[in-house]
């Protein structure tokens, strides 16, 4: 099992989720809201910080249905 990277920025995460099929809906303050076109109820709110905390990133991957290995490939 691969560990989550600890140095992923919000911008990098948004790019990876876009490669996974999500589209940027809008930004609110320092958070980007991404939606999945096939299911608008699948929504991710990604903090646009220099480094996303591991727990937050883990929850985002779980919500997106991505494995750690898949996410690392998308980075």
Helices and strands as residue ranges (DSSP letters): H 10-19, E 22-28, E 31-36, E 39-47, H 54-64, H 68-74
